[in-house]
Amino acid sequence: MPRIQQVIDTLEAECAELRERLAWLEAQLNEFQARQQDAVGEVPPRSLRRATARRASKRRAVARSRQLDTKARIIGFLAEHPGSTAGEVARAWISIAPAFPIA
């Protein structure tokens, strides 16, 4: 087979591969456009973000309201146990305020 015929065959094979790839890309593009048209009626992303932030803000507010008054409890402990060391206060605090309080 002459050299020029090999080059022609190679180029035709590459052209066929590129046509297949182009057909696949067009199908992907059509599918994406169809999804975009379906999504027109959905809630805008900004509204979703703001709603999420609003819920998080409410959760944080509730968490703040449930926090214990740390200073008052430590002062109360020291009033009941004068001369306590920092370690004793810490041990007492752990037993008074568990890591995961049940509320």
Residue pairs with C-beta under 8 A, 6 or more apart in sequence:
66 101
66 103
68 97
73 93
73 96
73 97
74 89
74 93
77 84
77 89
77 92
77 93
77 96
78 84
78 89
81 88
81 92
84 92
